[in-house]
Structures are given as C-alpha cells and as structure tokens.
Amino acid sequence: MKTPIELDNSLLKNWSGPYGGVPDFTAYKVSDFQPAIEFAIKEKLEEIDAIANNPEKPTFKNTIEALELSGEKLDRIHAVYGIYRSNLSTPEFNAVDTEMSPKLAEINDKLYQNDRLFSRIETLYKSDEKEDLTKEQQRLLWLYYTDFVREGAELNEENKDKVAKINQELAGLFTAFSQKLLAEENNQYIQLNTEDDFNGLPEEFKNAAIAEAKERNLDVLGCIGNTRSSIEPFLTFSNRRNLREKAFGIFVKRGDNKNENDTNETLVSILRLRAEKAKILGFKNFAEWSLSNKMAKDPQKTLDLMNSVWKPAVEKVKNDVLAMQEMVNNEGGDFKIQPWDFRFYAEKVRKAQYDLDQNEIKQYLQLENLREGMFWVAGELFDLGFKQLFDVPVYHVDVRVWEVNNRATGEPIGLWYFDPYARTGKRSGAWMNSHRDQQKIKGKVLPIVSNNCNFIKGNSDEAVLISWDDATTLFHEFGHALHGLCSNVTYPSLSGTSVARDYVEFPSQLLEHWLATPEVLNKFALHYKTNQPLSQSLVERIGKAANFNEGFATVETISSSFVDMKLHLTTEKVDPDAFEEKVLNEINMPTEIVMRHRIPQFAHIFSSDGYAAGYYSYLWADVINADAYEAFLEGNGPFDKNVSERLYKTVLSVGNTIDNEEMYENFRGHAPQSDALMRARNFPIKS
C-alpha cells in the first residue's frame, strides 16, 4: 500500500509509458526533491539492512543480486536530480542541492561501512562456491568486494566515522564549487558596443552574440558569454586584440576573482579532506587511492606517459609559435604572441600553410546534418537505427528524443536524448549521461542516455553552424552514448560505461576519427546555403591539416593532467595560484598557452571525485584509441565490418564484465602500444 507522500510526490512514482517507462518531466517540481530523496534514502537503507541481516546463508542471489535490485526509487530520483543539477540550475534548486548532496553521500558510507553486509560479501568472495558462478557474476562479486575494501569496510569504527564525515563534507564542497563556477559563467560576459567590436566575427557568431544580448536584456549591440563555446570562437576570429585579451582574461579567471564566487578556499578544503581520507584508508596520498581501481594503478606510470608525450608536443608548439610570430612581425605588429593571440594566429597560419580557413569549413558543418552523420556512422558500424519520438516528456523545449534500434530487426535497444544548446542554468562543456543503465536482472531493461552540449543557438530561422573542434566533441560524446546504448549485460553495476575511468574515454575518442572520413564529409558536410558537399580539394586539405595545432591541444591538456596529478600526490596545504605556477615552471610550460583547466575552474576534479587524479585518463585512453583505430586501417578502412563487429562484441557490449586490459586485448590481439599515439599526432617515435 502506498503512503500519502508516494501518492502526492511525482518523483516517487514509477516511470510509465513505452520503453519500460520514461521520466515524466511535465510532473516534476523542485519542491518535490527533498521529501522524495529523504523517502527514497530511508527505503534504500531499509533494503540494505534487510540484506545484511538476512538469517539465511549468504548466496549470490540473496546478497549481491539483492544489492543490485535495491534502491530503485532512489536511482530514478537521482537521475532526474542530476538532470536538474546540470541543465536546469536555479537558486531554488541550488538550495535543495546544497542540503541534499551530503545526505546522498551518506548512503554510500552506510552501505560500505555495514559490517554485517561486508561479512556476507567477504564470505562469498572467499568461498570455493564462487567458482560455480558465471564469469559475469564472478566479476560483479569481485567488484563489490574490492569496492567495499577500498572504501574502508575493514577500518575500525573510529576511522569509519572519520571517513563518513569527510565524504559528507566533500559532497557539500563539490556542490559549492559547482555552484560558484556556474555563477561566474552565468554572470560574466564581454560587451560588444560598436560595429567595430564585431570585426572579424563570422556572421552566424555575430548573430548569436546579438541574440545573447537580447536574452540578457542588455542595452548593447551584442555580448560574448563566459563559456568555452563562446569564448574560444571569439579568440579565434576577433580582429580586436584588446577585446580578445579581455575575453581571455574573464575566461581564465573564472573562480579566481576574490569575490563571493571565488573557488580557491573551497578547492583547498577538498584537497585537504581527500589527503586525510586517503591516509585513513592506508594510502600515502589521494592519487594512490584514486588509481587503485584504474588501469594505470601507479601514479608514476601516468607521469611517465605524460612526460613521453610532453617534450615532442612542446617542440611542436615552439615551431608553431615561430610561424605565428613571423606573421605578427610581417604585419607590423609590435608584440610577442600571448595566450589571447594563439588561436587567432594559429588560424592565420593554418590558412597560409594549408589554404584552410576554419570559417570556410564551418559553412559546411551544420549541427543537424552532423547529428544525422553520427546516426549514419552508428548504422554502418553497429547496425543501429534512429527514430525520432515526439510523445516523450522532456525537461526543456530544446531537448529531443530518439528511439535507438537494431536496424535489421527493428527491436528497440534504448533511448537517446539530445540537449544541444547553451542557456542560463546549464553547466558549460559537453557530456554524456546515463539516466537508466541497461540490465537484464529483471527482464530486459533498456538504457536511457543523453548527450548535452553548449552550442550557440542563434536565430531560429538559421542553421546552427559549429566549428571543427565542436564537431569533434559532438562525435566524442556520441561515442560515450553508444557505449551505454550497446551494452548487453545482466547486472546494472557492470553496464555500459561503468568501466575504469582511464578506459571509459577510449570508445568516445575512437569515434572522433569517423568525422574526418570522406564518407561522412561527402554525405553530411553540406554547405548551409547551397547544400553542396565539401569539394574534394577541401576534403584533401582537411586531411593534410589533420595534425595542425596538435602541439597546442596536447600541451593544453597534458599541463592540466600534470597539475591534477601533482595536486593529489601532495599532502601539504597548497596555494592554488602558486602551486599552479610552480608545476608549470617545472615542466617548462610554453608562455603562449595556458592549461585547458586552471585550478580554480577545474570542474573535472573539484565538482566530484570522478576525474580527481584522473585527468590523465584522456591521454591514457588516447593511446588505446590510436592503437585501436590502426586495427581499422590495417583492415579495409574505417568501415571494415569485421573490425567494427569485433569492437562491438569485445568492447561496447560487454560493459565491465571482464578486466579492461583483457577486454582490449580481446579486441586488438595485443596490449595498447603508445607508438600508435605518436604516429597519430605526427610526433617523433623514440627507437
């Protein structure tokens, strides 16, 4: 019998409708979150206690499988809660988030610190009877046991209490960091007051700036919002060097302005608590604890990889800067290349060396055509079909939904939500979310995944044109989505993208390669006015320039990886600005480039533990990705059916059911080889 709160609170109701149910965003209210979360937490904890105190002998079914089935209401609420947190942030929701995030963190502590529950798991794990389990069941049992140990199940009561308090405090600090950073991005912008302030900007970007000023009710001609999707194109195309410097300044100073949204004190507290937690758990530092369940295992291995790529990348940057500086000098410019000049002059050098203008390419990169191109690639590689749905509730008018199906049988395999545009209250960047993981423990449960981006919408009657980098990001995030959609496992904890953090970026980075294939460019890169495809000459020029600016992209990312890792190797209190400067000096960071994420705005590592001491994962996974793509090149090319079928069977469909290194070797026949990355980036290979 349902309680009054269950009857009144829409968040507590089962998802209804087709595809095993979908969230009903038309019914949810922010005021429903707190009571719904508290109710669902209580229910989950009661379920956990029932499992822990079961008088029967522990079995896989009454312990591990029971845990997999626990907390269904909370899982549904948490999915919707996450959508609001990332896409619909408001002062009203932020107040709820601030109060609820520590309570949500507390659940894991009560799970991992339940002695009776751990005793049942440990008994199963150390029993000879586990040999009778399937390989997937053995993997799940191993995962539960190692997670419990890693989270402190074997600590004494005093230390368990300390870890629990740290986890709850961290949850509050993560929320505070995210809210402050979002406020900085929402509240700051560059005004464009005269026609000359638009000098150099592409027409569609100019229109977007005008539209944003109107949306903000500003009495100016246009404005540039303080997000990557707005700032980077402005830095690339604006002829106004003083405005480029100003735009660069507000972007790199996010969270570092000594105002109410300054993040430095928050992140220093996060680092202190992480170091304290790691010590209690028996590790020298947080980096060692973080890597204990990653492929890399040892922080030094990640530093060695970074160093091996760093020097050739810096040399590439030096050569690129020489070409840029020569161009500045020839133009009569009396200045040395600065970070706010790099993108602008890189674009000029690209045009001079390769006769390739990003603005020219952009005329062919219509968002909707590229989305269709992604669908086509998924069909060619994995036999997937896509059918748009118009009767599924969405949380914003910009969001659209597609059924994803097996193209041969028509059988649905999941739902894909697409939320492409920037708006106030939405965090910056691009990401994939799983709102429901695929599983078969209770019959066939279809995954629900989303891709969220921050493209500039512009006028409603115009095609949305995106840059080559943004198109690459679009394919990248869709790679994550395919990883979730193609999952075919039994247990949700092993489903889809639930793999090691330094492995999860592999499928997404791999899919980026298909954007540049002639098949995709010829079919889907169509001029927004003439509908004509890219000329063969332009396709060839894109290919020749494929590694242009690779040094910049590599230095920008690896510098952030170095700083992240060293932040989490130290156990001393840090001054963020001084620490950042010290590390960058140690690695001889080129002065013309800044980190992709400066410490005060490094949301990857301070909005959660997800990528903390883990930003290196992008480089680690890129080694795997480069090696994997060579499997296609060694075969019949990017659309080799045999290789794509092997990729589906050994990687995309198997989730975390086997060791990730073994999984990759099942696909490739050998361990990843870093020389492939050096070849892909056109860097020298050491003999």
C-alpha positions, 0 to 999 in steps of 0.5 A, spaced: 500 500 500 502 506 498 503 512 503 500 519 502 507 522 500 508 516 494 501 518 492 502 526 492 510 526 490 511 525 482 518 523 483 516 517 487 512 514 482 514 509 477 516 511 470 510 509 465 509 509 458 513 505 452 520 503 453 519 500 460 517 507 462 520 514 461 521 520 466 515 524 466 518 531 466 511 535 465 510 532 473 516 534 476 517 540 481 523 542 485 519 542 491 518 535 490 526 533 491 527 533 498 521 529 501 522 524 495 530 523 496 529 523 504 523 517 502 527 514 497 534 514 502 530 511 508 527 505 503 534 504 500 537 503 507 531 499 509 533 494 503 540 494 505 539 492 512 534 487 510 540 484 506 545 484 511 541 481 516 538 476 512 538 469 517 539 465 511 546 463 508 549 468 504 548 466 496 549 470 490 542 471 489 540 473 496 546 478 497 549 481 491 543 480 486 539 483 492 544 489 492 543 490 485 535 490 485 535 495 491 534 502 491 530 503 485 526 509 487 532 512 489 536 511 482 530 514 478 530 520 483 537 521 482 537 521 475 532 526 474 536 530 480 542 530 476 538 532 470 536 538 474 543 539 477 546 540 470 541 543 465 536 546 469 540 550 475 536 555 479 537 558 486 531 554 488 534 548 486 541 550 488 538 550 495 535 543 495 542 541 492 546 544 497 542 540 503 541 534 499 548 532 496 551 530 503 545 526 505 546 522 498 553 521 500 551 518 506 548 512 503 554 510 500 558 510 507 552 506 510 552 501 505 560 500 505 561 501 512 555 495 514 559 490 517 554 485 517 553 486 509 561 486 508 561 479 512 556 476 507 560 479 501 567 477 504 564 470 505 562 469 498 568 472 495 572 467 499 568 461 498 570 455 493 562 456 491 564 462 487 567 458 482 560 455 480 558 462 478 558 465 471 564 469 469 559 475 469 557 474 476 564 472 478 566 479 476 560 483 479 562 479 486 569 481 485 567 488 484 563 489 490 568 486 494 574 490 492 569 496 492 567 495 499 575 494 501 577 500 498 572 504 501 574 502 508 569 496 510 575 493 514 577 500 518 575 500 525 569 504 527 573 510 529 576 511 522 569 509 519 566 515 522 572 519 520 571 517 513 563 518 513 564 525 515 569 527 510 565 524 504 559 528 507 563 534 507 566 533 500 559 532 497 557 539 500 564 542 497 563 539 490 556 542 490 559 549 492 564 549 487 559 547 482 555 552 484 560 558 484 563 556 477 556 556 474 555 563 477 561 566 474 559 563 467 552 565 468 554 572 470 560 574 466 560 576 459 564 581 454 560 587 451 560 588 444 558 596 443 560 598 436 560 595 429 567 595 430 567 590 436 564 585 431 570 585 426 572 579 424 566 575 427 563 570 422 556 572 421 552 566 424 557 568 431 555 575 430 548 573 430 548 569 436 552 574 440 546 579 438 541 574 440 545 573 447 544 580 448 537 580 447 536 574 452 540 578 457 536 584 456 542 588 455 542 595 452 548 593 447 549 591 440 551 584 442 555 580 448 560 574 448 558 569 454 563 566 459 563 559 456 568 555 452 563 555 446 563 562 446 569 564 448 574 560 444 570 562 437 571 569 439 579 568 440 579 565 434 576 570 429 576 577 433 580 582 429 580 586 436 586 584 440 584 588 446 577 585 446 580 578 445 585 579 451 579 581 455 575 575 453 581 571 455 582 574 461 574 573 464 575 566 461 581 564 465 579 567 471 573 564 472 573 562 480 579 566 481 576 573 482 576 574 490 569 575 490 563 571 493 564 566 487 571 565 488 573 557 488 580 557 491 578 556 499 573 551 497 578 547 492 583 547 498 578 544 503 577 538 498 584 537 497 585 537 504 579 532 506 581 527 500 589 527 503 586 525 510 581 520 507 586 517 503 591 516 509 585 513 513 584 508 508 592 506 508 594 510 502 600 515 502 596 520 498 589 521 494 592 519 487 594 512 490 587 511 492 584 514 486 588 509 481 587 503 485 581 501 481 584 504 474 588 501 469 594 505 470 594 503 478 601 507 479 601 514 479 608 514 476 606 510 470 601 516 468 607 521 469 611 517 465 606 517 459 605 524 460 612 526 460 613 521 453 608 525 450 610 532 453 617 534 450 615 532 442 608 536 443 612 542 446 617 542 440 611 542 436 608 548 439 615 552 439 615 551 431 608 553 431 609 559 435 615 561 430 610 561 424 605 565 428 610 570 430 613 571 423 606 573 421 605 578 427 612 581 425 610 581 417 604 585 419 607 590 423 605 588 429 609 590 435 608 584 440 610 577 442 604 572 441 600 571 448 595 566 450 589 571 447 593 571 440 594 563 439 588 561 436 587 567 432 594 566 429 594 559 429 588 560 424 592 565 420 597 560 419 593 554 418 590 558 412 597 560 409 600 553 410 594 549 408 589 554 404 584 552 410 580 557 413 576 554 419 570 559 417 570 556 410 569 549 413 564 551 418 559 553 412 559 546 411 558 543 418 551 544 420 549 541 427 543 537 424 546 534 418 552 532 423 547 529 428 544 525 422 552 523 420 553 520 427 546 516 426 549 514 419 556 512 422 552 508 428 548 504 422 554 502 418 558 500 424 553 497 429 547 496 425 543 501 429 537 505 427 534 512 429 527 514 430 525 520 432 519 520 438 515 526 439 510 523 445 516 523 450 516 528 456 522 532 456 525 537 461 526 543 456 523 545 449 530 544 446 531 537 448 529 531 443 528 524 443 530 518 439 528 511 439 535 507 438 534 500 434 537 494 431 536 496 424 535 489 421 530 487 426 527 493 428 527 491 436 528 497 440 535 497 444 534 504 448 533 511 448 537 517 446 536 524 448 539 530 445 540 537 449 544 541 444 544 548 446 547 553 451 542 557 456 542 560 463 542 554 468 546 549 464 553 547 466 558 549 460 562 543 456 559 537 453 557 530 456 554 524 456 549 521 461 546 515 463 539 516 466 537 508 466 543 503 465 541 497 461 540 490 465 537 484 464 536 482 472 529 483 471 527 482 464 530 486 459 531 493 461 533 498 456 538 504 457 536 511 457 542 516 455 543 523 453 548 527 450 548 535 452 552 540 449 553 548 449 552 550 442 550 557 440 543 557 438 542 563 434 536 565 430 531 560 429 530 561 422 538 559 421 542 553 421 546 552 427 553 552 424 559 549 429 566 549 428 571 543 427 573 542 434 565 542 436 564 537 431 569 533 434 566 533 441 559 532 438 562 525 435 566 524 442 560 524 446 556 520 441 561 515 442 560 515 450 552 514 448 553 508 444 557 505 449 551 505 454 546 504 448 550 497 446 551 494 452 548 487 453 549 485 460 545 482 466 547 486 472 546 494 472 553 495 476 557 492 470 553 496 464 555 500 459 560 505 461 561 503 468 568 501 466 575 504 469 575 511 468 582 511 464 578 506 459 571 509 459 574 515 454 577 510 449 570 508 445 568 516 445 575 518 442 575 512 437 569 515 434 572 522 433 576 519 427 569 517 423 568 525 422 574 526 418 572 520 413 570 522 406 564 518 407 561 522 412 564 529 409 561 527 402 554 525 405 553 530 411 558 536 410 553 540 406 554 547 405 548 551 409 546 555 403 547 551 397 547 544 400 553 542 396 558 537 399 565 539 401 569 539 394 574 534 394 580 539 394 577 541 401 576 534 403 584 533 401 586 539 405 582 537 411 586 531 411 593 534 410 591 539 416 589 533 420 595 534 425 595 542 425 595 545 432 596 538 435 602 541 439 597 546 442 591 541 444 596 536 447 600 541 451 593 544 453 591 538 456 597 534 458 599 541 463 592 540 466 593 532 467 600 534 470 597 539 475 591 534 477 596 529 478 601 533 482 595 536 486 593 529 489 600 526 490 601 532 495 599 532 502 601 539 504 596 545 504 597 548 497 596 555 494 592 554 488 595 560 484 602 558 486 602 551 486 599 552 479 605 556 477 610 552 480 608 545 476 608 549 470 615 552 471 617 545 472 615 542 466 617 548 462 610 550 460 610 554 453 608 562 455 603 562 449 598 557 452 595 556 458 592 549 461 585 547 458 583 547 466 586 552 471 585 550 478 580 554 480 575 552 474 577 545 474 570 542 474 573 535 472 576 534 479 573 539 484 565 538 482 566 530 484 571 525 485 570 522 478 576 525 474 580 527 481 587 524 479 584 522 473 585 527 468 590 523 465 585 518 463 584 522 456 591 521 454 591 514 457 585 512 453 588 516 447 593 511 446 588 505 446 584 509 441 590 510 436 592 503 437 585 501 436 583 505 430 590 502 426 586 495 427 581 499 422 586 501 417 590 495 417 583 492 415 579 495 409 578 502 412 574 505 417 568 501 415 571 494 415 565 490 418 569 485 421 573 490 425 567 494 427 563 487 429 569 485 433 569 492 437 562 491 438 562 484 441 569 485 445 568 492 447 561 496 447 557 490 449 560 487 454 560 493 459 565 491 465 564 484 465 571 482 464 578 486 466 579 492 461 586 490 459 583 483 457 577 486 454 582 490 449 586 485 448 580 481 446 579 486 441 586 488 438 590 481 439 595 485 443 596 490 449 595 498 447 602 500 444 603 508 445 607 508 438 600 508 435 599 515 439 605 518 436 604 516 429 597 519 430 599 526 432 605 526 427 610 526 433 617 523 433 617 515 435 623 514 440 627 507 437 
